[in-house]
């Protein structure tokens, strides 16, 4: 495996050198040099994270080592390379297609691989502890690189960096308590953590593309961040013994039984409170990419219906968020419009909860592909 990792490392540097050459001839030598320096440092960090963990390339602690890294781990490492290539654009001047669109493309590919690497590992029957650890490590790295880039573009509020550093503070806290022989309690497994992390990567991939106005993306970043921060706080309270592990189950049950259904009710209330003179549906009809004028209105009503009845409500919330992003600057009261974004975002992240007709979308976001 050491030899295979050396080959992968060399392949990564070959890609970075190719990227340097491309930017050198299409942009300028100074930007190209800065890009490859930054990308190379991040790529070195990626390899540094892999080397000491090669002994974990096994399904469990008692099992023998796999002979190769396997396709799952290879795709995960490729994800690390794409994040490094994204990070190369930090501190570079913006305002041209190369410096704005290329990092969006690289990070979007990395986000897509986040779903595919686990699938490849399970289909090839080479699931490993290494893959699990690298997945978390590169998720955290991407949630530092992409937000910094989005903030520099003015598309994300700087408070999102609280989430970027939360994982590293959490890991430091675990190490500190272990070194000082303080009590350590393990938080229970929770599928919501993985789901929320996946949504963060998807959000950042969308925000990096110049599609929505900053007035919309700045708020959306906060709405997506808060549930994850809350999860870190709860986990830390459990680690320290301030809360019992069963508290997570209590929170999940409360959210499912009460909070998520209330979000559906709040959404209906907000849509009633939005002034009628906004004439929202007339504005929606003008969407240029839909040739049939009544179709957007029908889509909005259907989306509201599936949320109200809880029939794949996450999909309905996503569609309404896209419409809200298109017309956010035309919404009336800032309080109502912000509340609408919070409500739709949390319905997308958490689901519609109790009294739902069908929640197949929940099963899809929580399942492990290829299992």
C-alpha angles and dihedrals in degrees: 000000000000090000091047091051090050090053091049091048091052090046089053093052090048089055091048092050089050089051090050091053092048093051092042093059098035100039122009140295095251095055091042091052093048091048096053092044093054094040092048092052091052091045089053089052089051092052090044089057092051103046100067091044099056089100087065093065092114134092093248140355094269098045123094121258120270113247094230136027091250130219095281093059092041091057090046090053089048086055088055090052092051090050089051090051089050091050090054088075094059112118092010117127114265133210102085131089096248098052094042106036102036096060089047089053094047094049093045090055089048090052091050091050089055087072096039102049094065090046091053092048093051095043092050090046092236104118109158143180086238092060092049093051095044090049091057093042095052092042088058092045092051090049088060100042099043096046092049089052093046091049091051088053091051093243100111132046115245090235087076086077086076086073092043092059097034094088093049092047089049092051091046089051092052091050092047094051091046093050092048092045093241121157115280122194122186118234113230121257111273125184090202091072092060092043093052092047090053091051091052091057091047091049093051091047090055095043093054090062113080093240107111131044117259090239086067101038094048091061095039090056090057094046091053094044101053099067091051092049089049089053092052091051093050092047091050092050088053092047090054093046094245090120129031116242090245088068089080090059089049092052092047091050093047091049093048096044101039118001099053095044088048089054088058090052091046090052091056090048093050092051089053092049095051104101116259092225089071085079088203097176093052088055092047090055090064094066103132098211094062113070096193109073098207094049097080091050090049091049092051093050092047090049091052089049096052090049093048093049094035096238104150087326094175089067091051091049091050092051092049091048089055091051091046089052091053094051104024094119090055096053113110119229117033089218093053094043093048091047089051091054092048092049095047093044094052092046087054093047099041106024131232097291127198123015091032120146097214131356103186089137088062090055091051097051093045100043126096108239113238094017 
